Amino acid sequence: MNINPFSDREQALALRELRTEMLTTNVANADTPNYKARDFDFASVLRSSSAEAGQLRQTNARHLSAQPGNPLGFEPAYRIPMQPTLDGNTVEMDVEQAAFAENAIRYRASLAFLNSQIQGLRFAIKGAD
């Protein structure tokens, strides 16, 4: 049973933010020789993080960590370039910009859905003015 009605939306926002940072890093390193562009499959990571939400958590520093060595809980993949460059850089600006734009739109949509849930709860608590 999911007690927190916002947990999935919160997780989606956190992952969208992480993906934004990753895509921004890719764009910032577009001219860095041998830089490998990284990204992750948002849907599969969200699915796996939602499935893990009901599992036990580490509540004491002496407990064993569920995810040793990786604070993200998943491993980002390296993007395979459509056209390799001579300097070994795999950042393709058009691909990164398209991914960034799509991610930004979906981030704003997630915020709008979360905001509508909050407004609905406010209305239920306060009632009609």
C-alpha positions in Angstrom: 0.0 0.0 0.0 1.4 3.4 -1.0 0.8 5.8 1.8 2.5 8.8 0.2 0.4 9.9 -2.9 3.3 11.9 -4.2 6.2 9.4 -4.0 6.0 8.3 -7.7 5.8 12.0 -8.8 8.7 12.9 -6.5 10.8 10.1 -7.9 10.0 11.1 -11.5 11.0 14.7 -10.7 14.2 13.6 -9.1 15.1 11.4 -12.1 14.2 14.2 -14.5 16.5 16.5 -12.7 19.3 14.0 -12.7 18.8 13.4 -16.4 18.9 17.2 -17.0 22.2 17.4 -15.2 23.6 14.5 -17.2 22.5 16.0 -20.5 23.9 19.3 -19.5 27.2 17.7 -18.7 27.2 16.1 -22.1 26.7 19.4 -23.9 29.3 21.2 -21.7 31.9 18.5 -22.8 31.0 18.6 -26.5 34.6 19.7 -27.4 36.4 17.6 -24.8 38.5 14.9 -26.6 37.6 11.3 -25.7 34.5 12.4 -23.6 31.8 9.8 -23.8 28.2 11.0 -23.7 26.1 9.4 -21.0 22.3 9.0 -20.5 19.8 6.5 -19.0 16.5 5.0 -20.0 14.1 7.0 -17.8 11.2 4.6 -18.0 13.2 1.5 -16.9 15.0 3.4 -14.1 11.6 4.8 -12.8 10.1 1.4 -13.0 12.9 -0.2 -11.0 13.0 2.6 -8.5 9.3 2.3 -7.9 9.6 -1.4 -7.4 12.3 -0.9 -4.9 10.4 1.8 -3.0 8.6 -0.8 -0.8 11.9 -2.6 0.1 13.8 -2.3 3.3 16.0 0.7 3.7 19.3 1.3 5.6 18.3 2.9 8.9 21.6 2.7 10.7 25.2 3.4 9.5 26.2 -0.1 10.6 23.7 -1.8 8.3 24.8 -3.1 5.0 24.0 -0.9 2.1 21.5 -2.2 -0.5 23.5 -0.5 -3.4 27.2 -0.7 -2.7 29.4 1.8 -4.5 26.6 3.4 -6.6 24.6 6.2 -5.0 22.4 6.5 -8.1 21.1 3.0 -7.8 21.7 2.4 -11.5 24.5 2.7 -13.9 24.1 5.3 -16.7 24.9 4.0 -20.2 27.3 5.5 -22.7 25.5 6.8 -25.8 26.6 5.2 -29.1 27.2 7.9 -31.6 25.6 7.9 -35.1 28.8 9.4 -36.6 32.0 8.9 -34.6 34.5 11.7 -34.4 38.3 11.6 -34.8 38.9 12.8 -31.2 36.9 10.1 -29.6 34.1 12.4 -28.3 30.6 10.9 -28.6 28.6 14.0 -27.9 26.3 14.9 -30.8 24.8 18.3 -30.2 21.5 17.7 -32.1 20.8 14.5 -30.2 21.7 16.1 -26.9 19.6 19.2 -27.6 16.6 17.0 -28.6 16.9 14.9 -25.5 17.3 18.0 -23.3 14.2 19.6 -24.8 12.1 16.5 -24.4 13.3 16.0 -20.8 12.5 19.7 -20.0 8.9 19.3 -21.4 8.3 16.2 -19.4 9.8 17.8 -16.3 7.3 20.7 -16.6 4.5 18.2 -17.2 5.4 16.3 -14.1 5.4 19.5 -12.1 2.0 20.4 -13.5 0.6 17.0 -12.4 2.1 17.3 -9.0 0.7 20.8 -8.6 -2.8 19.7 -9.6 -2.6 16.9 -7.0 -1.6 19.5 -4.3 -4.4 21.8 -5.4 -6.9 18.9 -5.2 -5.7 18.1 -1.7 -5.9 21.8 -0.6 -9.5 22.0 -1.9 -10.4 18.8 -0.1 -8.9 20.1 3.2 -10.2 23.7 3.0 -13.4 23.1 1.0 -14.9 25.7 -1.3 -14.2 29.3 -0.4 
